[in-house]
Amino acid sequence: MHLKLPKTRAVFLSFLKTLLRKKITLQETANFFKKLSYMLASGISLQNALGVVEKSAAQELSAKIIQVRNNLLEGRGAFDAFEDFPHIEGEIGYLIKVGEETSDLGSVFMEISRYFEDKIRLKSKIISSLSYPSFIMVICFSSFIGISVFLLPNFKNLFASSGVKLPALTQFFIDFGIFLQLYGIYVVLLIVLLGFLFKRALKKEKVKEFTQQALFKIPGVSKIIYCYLHLRIVKVLLTLLGSQVPLVNALSYVKKVCPNTVFKKGFSCIISEVESGASLAEALVKQKIFSPLLKEVVIVSEETGNLESLLSGLGSVFEEELDGSLKKVTMFLEPVATLGVGVFVGLVAISMLYPMTELMNSIK
């Protein structure tokens, strides 16, 4: 028994250390690849560039850089060396492989940095647009739970001893508060369990597809998802084509990183037709899910031969549409959230003031 305790303690401390360990952010990764790009452009070898960047990096990032450098010293290629590096997956890993094969890692690292920065900017816009309505809703919900659990049940004995008949609304709040006092922990556990089960269910393609199709039917939300998916498709495709990745391979990786199953099916059909000899425009036009603007841009690009520049402009259009959609949803949610708080406060006030008034009248 005594022999097992140190081992158990070591395992617990290791788990706690892992839990508290600071994660390497997307911004740190973007800055890392930008520095590498500048150094490689100045003629420094990849191993020496990694050594220079490692000296000024934070502890967690420094450890990962040392790991990459050791992989290179063992004779592994850049693609394999960066295999376990944070945020390097899917199309980004393929970009490193392309840069290694074309001996142009400097340009590829800059493309990767720009891709991460675009991703950070997009995420920041979505969070900033929805932060205020979310904050109001959290405050409203927290206030509702706090008042129901800690305030209203205290008036139960007072009203019961006075013989005042409670309105249905007051009785509901009091009963709800008592219920949460008795079973609140089980309610929380049930919500956590349901969230866990739902997250696992989303891994199944049918459940995932059903949920995504349901989101497409919600006004306002569907527009945001639609613009976000098109923006991500354009950005990834632009990054891959800018690194001289063949079109079919680029489409395959766009399909892999696309989070929507409906769009994935569309890309599967497009890739199949392109591999059979059809042009990208011909294959894209047949898929109704994609934006007409995207189709027109691809048609024009095949006539002019400047797909990358047109995609760059299209990315700006989708980004502006996404900003506009987020602002519309925010403008709708802010007054709704404020109204919700007002209604909640009003209901609580009514549920308390009415029986208190009746109590005062009975005393008189």
HUUR-V736552 format. One record per residue. RES is the residue in three letters. PSI is psi in whole degrees, 0 to 359 (999 if undefined). Layout:
RES,PSI / RES,PSI
//
This chain:
MET,316 / HIS,333 / LEU,335 / LYS,336 / LEU,312 / PRO,321 / LYS,316 / THR,319 / ARG,319 / ALA,319 / VAL,318 / PHE,316 / LEU,323 / SER,318 / PHE,317 / LEU,321 / LYS,319 / THR,320 / LEU,321 / LEU,355 / ARG,134 / LYS,129 / LYS,150 / ILE,122 / THR,164 / LEU,324 / GLN,319 / GLU,319 / THR,319 / ALA,315 / ASN,322 / PHE,312 / PHE,330 / LYS,317 / LYS,317 / LEU,319 / SER,314 / TYR,319 / MET,319 / LEU,325 / ALA,334 / SER,1 / GLY,2 / ILE,141 / SER,160 / LEU,318 / GLN,316 / ASN,322 / ALA,318 / LEU,321 / GLY,321 / VAL,314 / VAL,325 / GLU,327 / LYS,328 / SER,5 / ALA,158 / ALA,165 / GLN,313 / GLU,316 / LEU,323 / SER,318 / ALA,320 / LYS,323 / ILE,318 / ILE,320 / GLN,316 / VAL,316 / ARG,320 / ASN,322 / ASN,320 / LEU,321 / LEU,333 / GLU,356 / GLY,5 / ARG,151 / GLY,171 / ALA,321 / PHE,314 / ASP,326 / ALA,325 / PHE,11 / GLU,319 / ASP,13 / PHE,143 / PRO,137 / HIS,6 / ILE,104 / GLU,165 / GLY,233 / GLU,335 / ILE,317 / GLY,322 / TYR,325 / LEU,318 / ILE,321 / LYS,318 / VAL,316 / GLY,324 / GLU,319 / GLU,328 / THR,2 / SER,39 / ASP,52 / LEU,330 / GLY,312 / SER,321 / VAL,318 / PHE,324 / MET,320 / GLU,320 / ILE,318 / SER,315 / ARG,322 / TYR,315 / PHE,320 / GLU,321 / ASP,320 / LYS,319 / ILE,315 / ARG,318 / LEU,315 / LYS,321 / SER,320 / LYS,316 / ILE,316 / ILE,316 / SER,327 / SER,327 / LEU,359 / SER,315 / TYR,310 / PRO,322 / SER,320 / PHE,317 / ILE,317 / MET,322 / VAL,317 / ILE,317 / CYS,314 / PHE,317 / SER,319 / SER,318 / PHE,314 / ILE,316 / GLY,314 / ILE,319 / SER,324 / VAL,317 / PHE,340 / LEU,301 / LEU,319 / PRO,337 / ASN,339 / PHE,357 / LYS,309 / ASN,324 / LEU,312 / PHE,323 / ALA,319 / SER,334 / SER,344 / GLY,10 / VAL,131 / LYS,123 / LEU,139 / PRO,159 / ALA,322 / LEU,315 / THR,317 / GLN,322 / PHE,312 / PHE,318 / ILE,314 / ASP,322 / PHE,319 / GLY,317 / ILE,319 / PHE,316 / LEU,326 / GLN,321 / LEU,319 / TYR,14 / GLY,318 / ILE,324 / TYR,326 / VAL,316 / VAL,314 / LEU,322 / LEU,318 / ILE,317 / VAL,317 / LEU,315 / LEU,321 / GLY,319 / PHE,316 / LEU,321 / PHE,320 / LYS,321 / ARG,322 / ALA,329 / LEU,344 / LYS,341 / LYS,133 / GLU,319 / LYS,316 / VAL,317 / LYS,315 / GLU,319 / PHE,316 / THR,317 / GLN,322 / GLN,325 / ALA,320 / LEU,327 / PHE,343 / LYS,355 / ILE,121 / PRO,139 / GLY,306 / VAL,319 / SER,321 / LYS,319 / ILE,313 / ILE,317 / TYR,313 / CYS,320 / TYR,315 / LEU,317 / HIS,321 / LEU,317 / ARG,319 / ILE,313 / VAL,316 / LYS,315 / VAL,315 / LEU,319 / LEU,319 / THR,316 / LEU,314 / LEU,326 / GLY,339 / SER,18 / GLN,30 / VAL,133 / PRO,148 / LEU,312 / VAL,318 / ASN,321 / ALA,317 / LEU,323 / SER,319 / TYR,329 / VAL,319 / LYS,319 / LYS,321 / VAL,351 / CYS,124 / PRO,355 / ASN,127 / THR,327 / VAL,316 / PHE,323 / LYS,317 / LYS,321 / GLY,317 / PHE,325 / SER,316 / CYS,320 / ILE,313 / ILE,318 / SER,317 / GLU,322 / VAL,320 / GLU,334 / SER,357 / GLY,354 / ALA,156 / SER,163 / LEU,321 / ALA,315 / GLU,319 / ALA,323 / LEU,323 / VAL,329 / LYS,345 / GLN,112 / LYS,337 / ILE,334 / PHE,154 / SER,136 / PRO,327 / LEU,319 / LEU,318 / LYS,317 / GLU,319 / VAL,317 / VAL,320 / ILE,313 / VAL,319 / SER,327 / GLU,335 / GLU,326 / THR,338 / GLY,20 / ASN,59 / LEU,319 / GLU,315 / SER,323 / LEU,322 / LEU,324 / SER,316 / GLY,323 / LEU,324 / GLY,321 / SER,322 / VAL,313 / PHE,326 / GLU,320 / GLU,320 / GLU,321 / LEU,317 / ASP,315 / GLY,319 / SER,319 / LEU,320 / LYS,320 / LYS,315 / VAL,319 / THR,317 / MET,331 / PHE,318 / LEU,325 / GLU,308 / PRO,327 / VAL,316 / ALA,317 / THR,317 / LEU,320 / GLY,319 / VAL,318 / GLY,317 / VAL,318 / PHE,312 / VAL,319 / GLY,316 / LEU,317 / VAL,317 / ALA,316 / ILE,317 / SER,335 / MET,318 / LEU,321 / TYR,307 / PRO,330 / MET,321 / THR,317 / GLU,322 / LEU,317 / MET,322 / ASN,322 / SER,326 / ILE,320 / LYS,999
//
